[in-house]
Amino acid sequence: MDGSIPRAVVQAVLRFLESEAPMGEEAWLGQALVLLAEAARVERGALYEVWPSPGGGLSARRAHVWAASAAPARAIPAQVDLPPAVPWAELGSGSALIEAAGARGALVSEDAGAYCLVPWIEGERLRRILVLEDTAGDRPFGPELRADLAEAVGHLGRALARGRTLKQAERRLSLAIEASGGAYFEMARDLSWIRLDESTARILGHPLESIPQCGEGIITWWRAHLYPSDEPRLRAVLKALGQGETSLRVECRLRRADQHWQWLQLVAQVVQWNGDGAPARLAGIVRDVTRMKEETHRIEHIAHHDALTDLPNRALFRDRLQQARERLDRDGTYFSVLFLDLDHFKAVNDHHGHPVGDELLRAVAHRLKDVVRRTDTVARFGGDEFAVLQSDVHAPSSTARLADKIIMRLQEPFEVAGHQVRSGTSIGAVVVTSPQDTPDELLAKADFALYEAKASRGTYRLHSPRMDAEVRRQAELTSDLQVALDDGELDLAFLPQVDIATGRPVAVEVLARWQHPRLGDIPPAEFIARAEDSGLMVRLGETILRRSLAATRDLEGRDGPLPVAINISRIQVLDRRFEELLVGALKEADFPASRLILELTEDALATDDSGVLERLRRISAAGIRLTVDDFGMGACRLSALSCLPLYRLKLAQELVARLCEDEDAARMVRTLLAVAVSLGVPAVAEGVRDEAVFAAVHALGVREVQGFFVCSPLTADGLQPYLQG
């Protein structure tokens, strides 16, 4: 026999194993038989399965047969029995098998040529016998070829055993994957074949028989069903496998047989390499993640949209602003930011209730979306505050026209929940021609322009360079306020509250004062507004509270210790730690709760949070007195007032000061006094600046007053002498 044959047998087997394509075990064994027969250059081959026979020997049943087309027909028995005493080693000669077959009929015809029988052992057990026949009979199977055939069969046996183990593992894995909502698949790196099963087909949403698993049809099928914009991403992942990547993870959309799109997640790992080290075969999992994608999208939508109007919220609007800045930096496209809130919205809420107010906000959102272009963004920041990002602005006049359109559209009456309501709006806008400002700085500029627009109402103001100086001043003021709190720069002043009948002080209100080292005296309204806008209000309020208690603990009037009134902002009341902070401050200062009066503005009580009112009731139950400050200027509902044990109602000084010169103000004061009487709460008039106002409030039945006419704010040094005088 040709001496070049032996090693070619082993090499052919190894190449076969390296390039193994997906096929069933039977097909794999048949292909292996053909390979061995061709590599050994014989005309006929057969593969017998072996199992123990009842008599203690072995039975062999033909499982596969192969013959070259030119080989003559032979009568090969379907089954033979081996004697019990035959050792496995003797099978190598073939004599035992031939003798055993002879008892039942010739294995082959009488003119048979040379035979080679090779045991096929998997693990430590004889599983099969390979029979190769040379029909010409002139090429005996020499020892070298027999040895190489045995080595080749050993490779095949081990590969088949591994394959069975892998199949078992794959079945168990497939069950686990299917239980978790996924399915198992295998594929060639070059997409020449892909192995799917029924569970995989169910996830893909197509009958298994309709999905090509080999040849060019694979690519054609996937391209026809893949979402067009997802194909480049999938190709990029497959390309990366040829550049050193060993795993694949990608999400794409596939059209099901019912024409619905679904999201799939494919995760795969290289499990076989070619001889040159390139990935050849991948195994992985496919999952339908459509619901997860929809849920993720829903959560992202909630996180970035207003729950009431479904408009983008502040966070998403800032993101759109950042994108507009990047576009401006890239190609010079201008844009504008419009900031607006509704005029008289609180009046609508007070008169018709919050449900009608909510419906009005939804209607406003709808009208705003109708006015702007599809490329613009409308957002709601909360309350009655809205913002518009106007894209592709060519001149300030474009923004002015849009502002005019919005104002005119929102001036039209609204039909809301069976009511006709009017609101209107004021707008502040900034045209952005340079990307240097951050989104927060742009919003601050638009907000400041809105502040100026609201002075007139129903109009708009475009941001101007003059406003930049004021914006910078406000930013510097915020920073300086932080320093003032750190360094204890805030001072206290004291304003007595006087009983008209006796002329004696009945309480003292503590006022915060800030003497800025460079800007001089900063009005309380200004630095408190800065504190509220910058998040410093809770800290500022705590500082004033603790210092006020310490400064007035020993305060004595001619009739004994006087109550002390301290102003509390809405932000402080909404802080869940406020009650705990208040109790701690009283204890630290050794200050009796019964001497403390908390002056709350109406907006602190204009809340739907039942927890806030309950917190105030607990504070009152602890002995602290509650007063409503600036009564008549806010949006507090009477129901909120009636459910709290109030100590006083302080009439707004803006109304009291105009009592003698403005009939509307006088009418409002009389109405407020009637409310106080109905609640059974005494009224205090603040802002009494002259004798005429003093006489007017006295005539209306007010018994306690505050203002410059009775006493100006006092320093700590001047307070005690005044009280004792």
C-alpha angles and dihedrals in degrees: 000000000000109000092217092068105074103068091038088065093058094041091051090052093049092050089050092053093047093051096040111157122204111275140135122274094255093053090045092054092047091051090049091053092052090048094052094045092049094044091051090045096234129143100224139035138174135185120209126197112222131209135161114278123219092250093060096263131093132272120210124199124190111246102167137016132185133183133177113247090247095050115106119246115268132192104239114181119235094224139015134180127226121214115253093242097057111113117218091241092065091060087076090072093048093221096114093051092046092048092048091048091048091065089062101034133301117304086220133357121291093262092059117145130216122330135204120194117191124186113233106212124186114189103331098322131094104239105163143005120222115212118194120183131196102205093192089060094208099101110066118202102251125205093260094054091043090053092049091046089052090050092048093048088048090057090050093047093051092046091051092048090050089047092054091049090048091049091052090048090046091051091050090045091048090053091049092045092047090050089054092050098262138100136220125243140169129204143175116251090236092048091242089134140007128191117217134164136200094276090053091048091051090055091047088051096233134102110265093236091057094059115083112228101187141030132016091321090078095065093041092052096048093045090052093052103033120099103257097233091049096058096079090052092052092047091050091054092050090047090053089059088066091051100059104289114131100189138052127211122167141144121215141159122250128188112235125217088261088059094247119132118236134184116240128192115207119193118176140162130206108252101170134036132199122242090267092055096256119136111266108168134025130194122197154135131267121201135183103235097170094116092045090051091048091048091047090049090049092051092046089049091052091048093052103034136068112254095218102046102016088231120138111277130225094278094053092042090055089051091052089048090054091051090050090051091051091049090049090051091047104045106002098250110161123218139180136224118212120191119191143165131188124265115231094004092137090055090055091051093047096046101039103020134246097289089061090044090054091050089050090054090052090050091049090051090052093051093047091054089050093053100048128065124258090252092057125085126227117195138177116220097188137283108023095327119120133173134200128202107204112199130203097024113180099181140000088255089069090060092044091053091050091049090051091050092051093048093049093046094050093046089067113097119262125224102216126169092333093314130106108221135175127207121152127188146238121219137204117192141181125198108216116214098155130048094219096101120079120231090258092051091050091050090049091054093049090046092053091049088051089052089059092044092054090060086074100023124212093048142085136237126202116218113256134190088256088064092053090069090053092047090052089048091053091049091049090047090055091050092047091049089057089053091046090055091047093048099038095242096149117103132202130232127187129220117191122220110219134209108229094211097054102021089227126129113255098181141001125228116210115222126194118229130189122198102191112212092227107019097040123218113012113202113242092236090059101047093040089053088051090050092050094048095046100045094251096111097095091051093044091049092049091049093051092045095052094043092047093052092048093048097048103035092105096035111141132187125193088270097045137274114358128222114252121219120207124185116238123195128221090249091058093049092051091051107101090213093058097095093049091046091050094051091047093051092050091050093047092051093040086232119160112242090221091065094055122094118188112206109207125190117230093250088061087064096040095092138115090214104113088192090067094055091045089051091052091049090054090049090052091047088056088063100262114134122230124213129180109228126205090014111194098032101077141058103256116148118231089232089064092050094047094054094054127076097237126193100197143351112222112207112229110264091220089064096039093051091056095043095110099041106036120057092198090056091047091050090050092050092052090050092050091050089052089053090051091051091049090052092046091236125133116240127227121203114216124186095046098161105165144015094266093057090043091054092046096053090043089054090051090057100258110151103186128049143179130194147091093293092066100028139341121226110286134213121237090259093052098042102075096048089051092051092049095044 
